[in-house]
Amino acid sequence: MLSTAAIAAVVAVLLLLVLARLLRVGCRMVVWAFYFVVLVLAAVVLYSVLQQMEVLEQFRP
């Protein structure tokens, strides 16, 4: 459920990036904000996958 929502959010952000490129949006801060959102979503998905695989449990004391 979480991964499906995250994938949908990433696709939406990528579509916004493509639209911004097509419209020649000159504001680089907007583009960097989109990249930051993509990185945060990727980190959340990675954490969720590692938690489901119980990899993180091995590192806890």
mmCIF file of the N, C-alpha and C atoms, coordinates in Angstrom:
data_MODEL
# 
_entry.id   MODEL 
# 
loop_
_atom_site.group_PDB 
_atom_site.id 
_atom_site.type_symbol 
_atom_site.label_atom_id 
_atom_site.label_alt_id 
_atom_site.label_comp_id 
_atom_site.label_asym_id 
_atom_site.label_entity_id 
_atom_site.label_seq_id 
_atom_site.pdbx_PDB_ins_code 
_atom_site.Cartn_x 
_atom_site.Cartn_y 
_atom_site.Cartn_z 
_atom_site.occupancy 
_atom_site.B_iso_or_equiv 
_atom_site.pdbx_formal_charge 
_atom_site.auth_seq_id 
_atom_site.auth_comp_id 
_atom_site.auth_asym_id 
_atom_site.auth_atom_id 
_atom_site.pdbx_PDB_model_num 
ATOM 1   N N  . MET A 1 1  ? 0.832  -1.197 0.000   1.00 0.00 ? 1  MET A N  1 
ATOM 2   C CA . MET A 1 1  ? 0.000  0.000  0.000   1.00 0.00 ? 1  MET A CA 1 
ATOM 3   C C  . MET A 1 1  ? 0.874  1.258  0.000   1.00 0.00 ? 1  MET A C  1 
ATOM 4   N N  . LEU A 1 2  ? 1.859  1.281  0.900   1.00 0.00 ? 2  LEU A N  1 
ATOM 5   C CA . LEU A 1 2  ? 2.755  2.438  0.976   1.00 0.00 ? 2  LEU A CA 1 
ATOM 6   C C  . LEU A 1 2  ? 3.594  2.563  -0.284  1.00 0.00 ? 2  LEU A C  1 
ATOM 7   N N  . SER A 1 3  ? 4.083  1.431  -0.784  1.00 0.00 ? 3  SER A N  1 
ATOM 8   C CA . SER A 1 3  ? 4.940  1.493  -1.966  1.00 0.00 ? 3  SER A CA 1 
ATOM 9   C C  . SER A 1 3  ? 4.150  1.947  -3.193  1.00 0.00 ? 3  SER A C  1 
ATOM 10  N N  . THR A 1 4  ? 2.893  1.547  -3.290  1.00 0.00 ? 4  THR A N  1 
ATOM 11  C CA . THR A 1 4  ? 2.068  1.980  -4.418  1.00 0.00 ? 4  THR A CA 1 
ATOM 12  C C  . THR A 1 4  ? 1.853  3.491  -4.380  1.00 0.00 ? 4  THR A C  1 
ATOM 13  N N  . ALA A 1 5  ? 1.598  4.013  -3.196  1.00 0.00 ? 5  ALA A N  1 
ATOM 14  C CA . ALA A 1 5  ? 1.415  5.462  -3.063  1.00 0.00 ? 5  ALA A CA 1 
ATOM 15  C C  . ALA A 1 5  ? 2.716  6.200  -3.356  1.00 0.00 ? 5  ALA A C  1 
ATOM 16  N N  . ALA A 1 6  ? 3.831  5.640  -2.905  1.00 0.00 ? 6  ALA A N  1 
ATOM 17  C CA . ALA A 1 6  ? 5.123  6.284  -3.152  1.00 0.00 ? 6  ALA A CA 1 
ATOM 18  C C  . ALA A 1 6  ? 5.455  6.275  -4.637  1.00 0.00 ? 6  ALA A C  1 
ATOM 19  N N  . ILE A 1 7  ? 5.186  5.163  -5.311  1.00 0.00 ? 7  ILE A N  1 
ATOM 20  C CA . ILE A 1 7  ? 5.446  5.086  -6.752  1.00 0.00 ? 7  ILE A CA 1 
ATOM 21  C C  . ILE A 1 7  ? 4.577  6.097  -7.493  1.00 0.00 ? 7  ILE A C  1 
ATOM 22  N N  . ALA A 1 8  ? 3.325  6.213  -7.094  1.00 0.00 ? 8  ALA A N  1 
ATOM 23  C CA . ALA A 1 8  ? 2.434  7.188  -7.729  1.00 0.00 ? 8  ALA A CA 1 
ATOM 24  C C  . ALA A 1 8  ? 2.936  8.614  -7.505  1.00 0.00 ? 8  ALA A C  1 
ATOM 25  N N  . ALA A 1 9  ? 3.439  8.889  -6.306  1.00 0.00 ? 9  ALA A N  1 
ATOM 26  C CA . ALA A 1 9  ? 3.962  10.226 -6.021  1.00 0.00 ? 9  ALA A CA 1 
ATOM 27  C C  . ALA A 1 9  ? 5.211  10.515 -6.846  1.00 0.00 ? 9  ALA A C  1 
ATOM 28  N N  . VAL A 1 10 ? 6.089  9.522  -6.982  1.00 0.00 ? 10 VAL A N  1 
ATOM 29  C CA . VAL A 1 10 ? 7.307  9.709  -7.778  1.00 0.00 ? 10 VAL A CA 1 
ATOM 30  C C  . VAL A 1 10 ? 6.955  9.956  -9.237  1.00 0.00 ? 10 VAL A C  1 
ATOM 31  N N  . VAL A 1 11 ? 6.000  9.188  -9.764  1.00 0.00 ? 11 VAL A N  1 
ATOM 32  C CA . VAL A 1 11 ? 5.580  9.381  -11.156 1.00 0.00 ? 11 VAL A CA 1 
ATOM 33  C C  . VAL A 1 11 ? 4.985  10.772 -11.342 1.00 0.00 ? 11 VAL A C  1 
ATOM 34  N N  . ALA A 1 12 ? 4.193  11.227 -10.375 1.00 0.00 ? 12 ALA A N  1 
ATOM 35  C CA . ALA A 1 12 ? 3.603  12.566 -10.472 1.00 0.00 ? 12 ALA A CA 1 
ATOM 36  C C  . ALA A 1 12 ? 4.677  13.643 -10.464 1.00 0.00 ? 12 ALA A C  1 
ATOM 37  N N  . VAL A 1 13 ? 5.680  13.485 -9.607  1.00 0.00 ? 13 VAL A N  1 
ATOM 38  C CA . VAL A 1 13 ? 6.758  14.471 -9.549  1.00 0.00 ? 13 VAL A CA 1 
ATOM 39  C C  . VAL A 1 13 ? 7.559  14.468 -10.841 1.00 0.00 ? 13 VAL A C  1 
ATOM 40  N N  . LEU A 1 14 ? 7.831  13.276 -11.380 1.00 0.00 ? 14 LEU A N  1 
ATOM 41  C CA . LEU A 1 14 ? 8.568  13.201 -12.643 1.00 0.00 ? 14 LEU A CA 1 
ATOM 42  C C  . LEU A 1 14 ? 7.780  13.837 -13.783 1.00 0.00 ? 14 LEU A C  1 
ATOM 43  N N  . LEU A 1 15 ? 6.464  13.645 -13.789 1.00 0.00 ? 15 LEU A N  1 
ATOM 44  C CA . LEU A 1 15 ? 5.637  14.297 -14.802 1.00 0.00 ? 15 LEU A CA 1 
ATOM 45  C C  . LEU A 1 15 ? 5.680  15.814 -14.646 1.00 0.00 ? 15 LEU A C  1 
ATOM 46  N N  . LEU A 1 16 ? 5.700  16.294 -13.400 1.00 0.00 ? 16 LEU A N  1 
ATOM 47  C CA . LEU A 1 16 ? 5.823  17.735 -13.183 1.00 0.00 ? 16 LEU A CA 1 
ATOM 48  C C  . LEU A 1 16 ? 7.162  18.253 -13.678 1.00 0.00 ? 16 LEU A C  1 
ATOM 49  N N  . LEU A 1 17 ? 8.222  17.457 -13.476 1.00 0.00 ? 17 LEU A N  1 
ATOM 50  C CA . LEU A 1 17 ? 9.536  17.859 -13.981 1.00 0.00 ? 17 LEU A CA 1 
ATOM 51  C C  . LEU A 1 17 ? 9.535  17.965 -15.500 1.00 0.00 ? 17 LEU A C  1 
ATOM 52  N N  . VAL A 1 18 ? 8.934  16.977 -16.161 1.00 0.00 ? 18 VAL A N  1 
ATOM 53  C CA . VAL A 1 18 ? 8.870  17.004 -17.626 1.00 0.00 ? 18 VAL A CA 1 
ATOM 54  C C  . VAL A 1 18 ? 8.047  18.199 -18.092 1.00 0.00 ? 18 VAL A C  1 
ATOM 55  N N  . LEU A 1 19 ? 6.938  18.459 -17.414 1.00 0.00 ? 19 LEU A N  1 
ATOM 56  C CA . LEU A 1 19 ? 6.097  19.601 -17.775 1.00 0.00 ? 19 LEU A CA 1 
ATOM 57  C C  . LEU A 1 19 ? 6.846  20.912 -17.577 1.00 0.00 ? 19 LEU A C  1 
ATOM 58  N N  . ALA A 1 20 ? 7.613  21.005 -16.487 1.00 0.00 ? 20 ALA A N  1 
ATOM 59  C CA . ALA A 1 20 ? 8.392  22.218 -16.239 1.00 0.00 ? 20 ALA A CA 1 
ATOM 60  C C  . ALA A 1 20 ? 9.440  22.415 -17.328 1.00 0.00 ? 20 ALA A C  1 
ATOM 61  N N  . ARG A 1 21 ? 10.056 21.320 -17.785 1.00 0.00 ? 21 ARG A N  1 
ATOM 62  C CA . ARG A 1 21 ? 11.039 21.418 -18.876 1.00 0.00 ? 21 ARG A CA 1 
ATOM 63  C C  . ARG A 1 21 ? 10.368 21.854 -20.177 1.00 0.00 ? 21 ARG A C  1 
ATOM 64  N N  . LEU A 1 22 ? 9.188  21.297 -20.446 1.00 0.00 ? 22 LEU A N  1 
ATOM 65  C CA . LEU A 1 22 ? 8.491  21.644 -21.681 1.00 0.00 ? 22 LEU A CA 1 
ATOM 66  C C  . LEU A 1 22 ? 8.048  23.106 -21.673 1.00 0.00 ? 22 LEU A C  1 
ATOM 67  N N  . LEU A 1 23 ? 7.651  23.594 -20.510 1.00 0.00 ? 23 LEU A N  1 
ATOM 68  C CA . LEU A 1 23 ? 7.204  24.985 -20.413 1.00 0.00 ? 23 LEU A CA 1 
ATOM 69  C C  . LEU A 1 23 ? 8.370  25.943 -20.219 1.00 0.00 ? 23 LEU A C  1 
ATOM 70  N N  . ARG A 1 24 ? 9.585  25.385 -20.140 1.00 0.00 ? 24 ARG A N  1 
ATOM 71  C CA . ARG A 1 24 ? 10.807 26.169 -19.971 1.00 0.00 ? 24 ARG A CA 1 
ATOM 72  C C  . ARG A 1 24 ? 10.735 27.058 -18.730 1.00 0.00 ? 24 ARG A C  1 
ATOM 73  N N  . VAL A 1 25 ? 10.374 26.429 -17.627 1.00 0.00 ? 25 VAL A N  1 
ATOM 74  C CA . VAL A 1 25 ? 10.338 27.156 -16.358 1.00 0.00 ? 25 VAL A CA 1 
ATOM 75  C C  . VAL A 1 25 ? 11.768 27.460 -15.956 1.00 0.00 ? 25 VAL A C  1 
ATOM 76  N N  . GLY A 1 26 ? 12.059 28.728 -15.779 1.00 0.00 ? 26 GLY A N  1 
ATOM 77  C CA . GLY A 1 26 ? 13.427 29.129 -15.509 1.00 0.00 ? 26 GLY A CA 1 
ATOM 78  C C  . GLY A 1 26 ? 13.825 29.052 -14.042 1.00 0.00 ? 26 GLY A C  1 
ATOM 79  N N  . CYS A 1 27 ? 12.893 28.776 -13.177 1.00 0.00 ? 27 CYS A N  1 
ATOM 80  C CA . CYS A 1 27 ? 13.183 28.774 -11.741 1.00 0.00 ? 27 CYS A CA 1 
ATOM 81  C C  . CYS A 1 27 ? 13.864 27.465 -11.355 1.00 0.00 ? 27 CYS A C  1 
ATOM 82  N N  . ARG A 1 28 ? 15.157 27.533 -11.110 1.00 0.00 ? 28 ARG A N  1 
ATOM 83  C CA . ARG A 1 28 ? 15.899 26.318 -10.767 1.00 0.00 ? 28 ARG A CA 1 
ATOM 84  C C  . ARG A 1 28 ? 15.564 25.810 -9.368  1.00 0.00 ? 28 ARG A C  1 
ATOM 85  N N  . MET A 1 29 ? 15.124 26.696 -8.486  1.00 0.00 ? 29 MET A N  1 
ATOM 86  C CA . MET A 1 29 ? 14.772 26.254 -7.135  1.00 0.00 ? 29 MET A CA 1 
ATOM 87  C C  . MET A 1 29 ? 13.592 25.292 -7.162  1.00 0.00 ? 29 MET A C  1 
ATOM 88  N N  . VAL A 1 30 ? 12.663 25.489 -8.098  1.00 0.00 ? 30 VAL A N  1 
ATOM 89  C CA . VAL A 1 30 ? 11.522 24.582 -8.223  1.00 0.00 ? 30 VAL A CA 1 
ATOM 90  C C  . VAL A 1 30 ? 12.007 23.201 -8.631  1.00 0.00 ? 30 VAL A C  1 
ATOM 91  N N  . VAL A 1 31 ? 12.942 23.162 -9.574  1.00 0.00 ? 31 VAL A N  1 
ATOM 92  C CA . VAL A 1 31 ? 13.482 21.882 -10.037 1.00 0.00 ? 31 VAL A CA 1 
ATOM 93  C C  . VAL A 1 31 ? 14.224 21.184 -8.907  1.00 0.00 ? 31 VAL A C  1 
ATOM 94  N N  . TRP A 1 32 ? 15.033 21.930 -8.162  1.00 0.00 ? 32 TRP A N  1 
ATOM 95  C CA . TRP A 1 32 ? 15.756 21.324 -7.035  1.00 0.00 ? 32 TRP A CA 1 
ATOM 96  C C  . TRP A 1 32 ? 14.793 20.848 -5.962  1.00 0.00 ? 32 TRP A C  1 
ATOM 97  N N  . ALA A 1 33 ? 13.691 21.559 -5.763  1.00 0.00 ? 33 ALA A N  1 
ATOM 98  C CA . ALA A 1 33 ? 12.683 21.121 -4.790  1.00 0.00 ? 33 ALA A CA 1 
ATOM 99  C C  . ALA A 1 33 ? 12.059 19.796 -5.224  1.00 0.00 ? 33 ALA A C  1 
ATOM 100 N N  . PHE A 1 34 ? 11.794 19.654 -6.528  1.00 0.00 ? 34 PHE A N  1 
ATOM 101 C CA . PHE A 1 34 ? 11.257 18.387 -7.029  1.00 0.00 ? 34 PHE A CA 1 
ATOM 102 C C  . PHE A 1 34 ? 12.255 17.256 -6.823  1.00 0.00 ? 34 PHE A C  1 
ATOM 103 N N  . TYR A 1 35 ? 13.531 17.509 -7.120  1.00 0.00 ? 35 TYR A N  1 
ATOM 104 C CA . TYR A 1 35 ? 14.552 16.486 -6.909  1.00 0.00 ? 35 TYR A CA 1 
ATOM 105 C C  . TYR A 1 35 ? 14.644 16.100 -5.435  1.00 0.00 ? 35 TYR A C  1 
ATOM 106 N N  . PHE A 1 36 ? 14.530 17.072 -4.542  1.00 0.00 ? 36 PHE A N  1 
ATOM 107 C CA . PHE A 1 36 ? 14.578 16.793 -3.109  1.00 0.00 ? 36 PHE A CA 1 
ATOM 108 C C  . PHE A 1 36 ? 13.407 15.904 -2.698  1.00 0.00 ? 36 PHE A C  1 
ATOM 109 N N  . VAL A 1 37 ? 12.216 16.198 -3.221  1.00 0.00 ? 37 VAL A N  1 
ATOM 110 C CA . VAL A 1 37 ? 11.037 15.382 -2.908  1.00 0.00 ? 37 VAL A CA 1 
ATOM 111 C C  . VAL A 1 37 ? 11.236 13.957 -3.399  1.00 0.00 ? 37 VAL A C  1 
ATOM 112 N N  . VAL A 1 38 ? 11.802 13.801 -4.593  1.00 0.00 ? 38 VAL A N  1 
ATOM 113 C CA . VAL A 1 38 ? 12.063 12.463 -5.131  1.00 0.00 ? 38 VAL A CA 1 
ATOM 114 C C  . VAL A 1 38 ? 13.042 11.717 -4.236  1.00 0.00 ? 38 VAL A C  1 
ATOM 115 N N  . LEU A 1 39 ? 14.097 12.380 -3.781  1.00 0.00 ? 39 LEU A N  1 
ATOM 116 C CA . LEU A 1 39 ? 15.074 11.731 -2.904  1.00 0.00 ? 39 LEU A CA 1 
ATOM 117 C C  . LEU A 1 39 ? 14.448 11.329 -1.575  1.00 0.00 ? 39 LEU A C  1 
ATOM 118 N N  . VAL A 1 40 ? 13.598 12.178 -1.013  1.00 0.00 ? 40 VAL A N  1 
ATOM 119 C CA . VAL A 1 40 ? 12.945 11.845 0.252   1.00 0.00 ? 40 VAL A CA 1 
ATOM 120 C C  . VAL A 1 40 ? 12.021 10.647 0.077   1.00 0.00 ? 40 VAL A C  1 
ATOM 121 N N  . LEU A 1 41 ? 11.258 10.630 -1.012  1.00 0.00 ? 41 LEU A N  1 
ATOM 122 C CA . LEU A 1 41 ? 10.369 9.496  -1.259  1.00 0.00 ? 41 LEU A CA 1 
ATOM 123 C C  . LEU A 1 41 ? 11.156 8.208  -1.474  1.00 0.00 ? 41 LEU A C  1 
ATOM 124 N N  . ALA A 1 42 ? 12.287 8.295  -2.173  1.00 0.00 ? 42 ALA A N  1 
ATOM 125 C CA . ALA A 1 42 ? 13.126 7.113  -2.368  1.00 0.00 ? 42 ALA A CA 1 
ATOM 126 C C  . ALA A 1 42 ? 13.664 6.602  -1.036  1.00 0.00 ? 42 ALA A C  1 
ATOM 127 N N  . ALA A 1 43 ? 14.044 7.506  -0.146  1.00 0.00 ? 43 ALA A N  1 
ATOM 128 C CA . ALA A 1 43 ? 14.531 7.096  1.173   1.00 0.00 ? 43 ALA A CA 1 
ATOM 129 C C  . ALA A 1 43 ? 13.426 6.418  1.980   1.00 0.00 ? 43 ALA A C  1 
ATOM 130 N N  . VAL A 1 44 ? 12.214 6.929  1.897   1.00 0.00 ? 44 VAL A N  1 
ATOM 131 C CA . VAL A 1 44 ? 11.084 6.328  2.615   1.00 0.00 ? 44 VAL A CA 1 
ATOM 132 C C  . VAL A 1 44 ? 10.793 4.935  2.084   1.00 0.00 ? 44 VAL A C  1 
ATOM 133 N N  . VAL A 1 45 ? 10.811 4.774  0.766   1.00 0.00 ? 45 VAL A N  1 
ATOM 134 C CA . VAL A 1 45 ? 10.560 3.462  0.167   1.00 0.00 ? 45 VAL A CA 1 
ATOM 135 C C  . VAL A 1 45 ? 11.658 2.485  0.555   1.00 0.00 ? 45 VAL A C  1 
ATOM 136 N N  . LEU A 1 46 ? 12.917 2.927  0.517   1.00 0.00 ? 46 LEU A N  1 
ATOM 137 C CA . LEU A 1 46 ? 14.033 2.057  0.893   1.00 0.00 ? 46 LEU A CA 1 
ATOM 138 C C  . LEU A 1 46 ? 13.919 1.632  2.351   1.00 0.00 ? 46 LEU A C  1 
ATOM 139 N N  . TYR A 1 47 ? 13.587 2.557  3.237   1.00 0.00 ? 47 TYR A N  1 
ATOM 140 C CA . TYR A 1 47 ? 13.426 2.228  4.653   1.00 0.00 ? 47 TYR A CA 1 
ATOM 141 C C  . TYR A 1 47 ? 12.293 1.226  4.847   1.00 0.00 ? 47 TYR A C  1 
ATOM 142 N N  . SER A 1 48 ? 11.199 1.419  4.121   1.00 0.00 ? 48 SER A N  1 
ATOM 143 C CA . SER A 1 48 ? 10.062 0.511  4.231   1.00 0.00 ? 48 SER A CA 1 
ATOM 144 C C  . SER A 1 48 ? 10.431 -0.893 3.761   1.00 0.00 ? 48 SER A C  1 
ATOM 145 N N  . VAL A 1 49 ? 11.155 -0.977 2.651   1.00 0.00 ? 49 VAL A N  1 
ATOM 146 C CA . VAL A 1 49 ? 11.558 -2.289 2.125   1.00 0.00 ? 49 VAL A CA 1 
ATOM 147 C C  . VAL A 1 49 ? 12.513 -2.976 3.085   1.00 0.00 ? 49 VAL A C  1 
ATOM 148 N N  . LEU A 1 50 ? 13.479 -2.239 3.614   1.00 0.00 ? 50 LEU A N  1 
ATOM 149 C CA . LEU A 1 50 ? 14.427 -2.831 4.559   1.00 0.00 ? 50 LEU A CA 1 
ATOM 150 C C  . LEU A 1 50 ? 13.730 -3.274 5.838   1.00 0.00 ? 50 LEU A C  1 
ATOM 151 N N  . GLN A 1 51 ? 12.729 -2.531 6.261   1.00 0.00 ? 51 GLN A N  1 
ATOM 152 C CA . GLN A 1 51 ? 11.999 -2.904 7.465   1.00 0.00 ? 51 GLN A CA 1 
ATOM 153 C C  . GLN A 1 51 ? 11.185 -4.174 7.219   1.00 0.00 ? 51 GLN A C  1 
ATOM 154 N N  . GLN A 1 52 ? 10.599 -4.312 6.041   1.00 0.00 ? 52 GLN A N  1 
ATOM 155 C CA . GLN A 1 52 ? 9.837  -5.514 5.724   1.00 0.00 ? 52 GLN A CA 1 
ATOM 156 C C  . GLN A 1 52 ? 10.747 -6.728 5.605   1.00 0.00 ? 52 GLN A C  1 
ATOM 157 N N  . MET A 1 53 ? 11.962 -6.523 5.122   1.00 0.00 ? 53 MET A N  1 
ATOM 158 C CA . MET A 1 53 ? 12.916 -7.623 4.998   1.00 0.00 ? 53 MET A CA 1 
ATOM 159 C C  . MET A 1 53 ? 13.609 -7.916 6.324   1.00 0.00 ? 53 MET A C  1 
ATOM 160 N N  . GLU A 1 54 ? 13.326 -7.120 7.344   1.00 0.00 ? 54 GLU A N  1 
ATOM 161 C CA . GLU A 1 54 ? 13.888 -7.276 8.686   1.00 0.00 ? 54 GLU A CA 1 
ATOM 162 C C  . GLU A 1 54 ? 15.404 -7.146 8.689   1.00 0.00 ? 54 GLU A C  1 
ATOM 163 N N  . VAL A 1 55 ? 15.930 -6.354 7.779   1.00 0.00 ? 55 VAL A N  1 
ATOM 164 C CA . VAL A 1 55 ? 17.371 -6.102 7.748   1.00 0.00 ? 55 VAL A CA 1 
ATOM 165 C C  . VAL A 1 55 ? 17.761 -5.185 8.900   1.00 0.00 ? 55 VAL A C  1 
ATOM 166 N N  . LEU A 1 56 ? 16.889 -4.217 9.203   1.00 0.00 ? 56 LEU A N  1 
ATOM 167 C CA . LEU A 1 56 ? 17.210 -3.248 10.248  1.00 0.00 ? 56 LEU A CA 1 
ATOM 168 C C  . LEU A 1 56 ? 17.248 -3.886 11.632  1.00 0.00 ? 56 LEU A C  1 
ATOM 169 N N  . GLU A 1 57 ? 16.533 -5.003 11.822  1.00 0.00 ? 57 GLU A N  1 
ATOM 170 C CA . GLU A 1 57 ? 16.521 -5.668 13.124  1.00 0.00 ? 57 GLU A CA 1 
ATOM 171 C C  . GLU A 1 57 ? 17.896 -6.217 13.480  1.00 0.00 ? 57 GLU A C  1 
ATOM 172 N N  . GLN A 1 58 ? 18.707 -6.535 12.499  1.00 0.00 ? 58 GLN A N  1 
ATOM 173 C CA . GLN A 1 58 ? 20.026 -7.111 12.757  1.00 0.00 ? 58 GLN A CA 1 
ATOM 174 C C  . GLN A 1 58 ? 20.976 -6.078 13.354  1.00 0.00 ? 58 GLN A C  1 
ATOM 175 N N  . PHE A 1 59 ? 20.748 -4.812 13.112  1.00 0.00 ? 59 PHE A N  1 
ATOM 176 C CA . PHE A 1 59 ? 21.660 -3.772 13.575  1.00 0.00 ? 59 PHE A CA 1 
ATOM 177 C C  . PHE A 1 59 ? 21.260 -3.199 14.931  1.00 0.00 ? 59 PHE A C  1 
ATOM 178 N N  . ARG A 1 60 ? 20.109 -3.602 15.443  1.00 0.00 ? 60 ARG A N  1 
ATOM 179 C CA . ARG A 1 60 ? 19.671 -3.095 16.745  1.00 0.00 ? 60 ARG A CA 1 
ATOM 180 C C  . ARG A 1 60 ? 20.306 -3.925 17.852  1.00 0.00 ? 60 ARG A C  1 
ATOM 181 N N  . PRO A 1 61 ? 20.737 -3.278 18.925  1.00 0.00 ? 61 PRO A N  1 
ATOM 182 C CA . PRO A 1 61 ? 21.379 -4.029 20.019  1.00 0.00 ? 61 PRO A CA 1 
ATOM 183 C C  . PRO A 1 61 ? 20.382 -4.851 20.822  1.00 0.00 ? 61 PRO A C  1 
# 
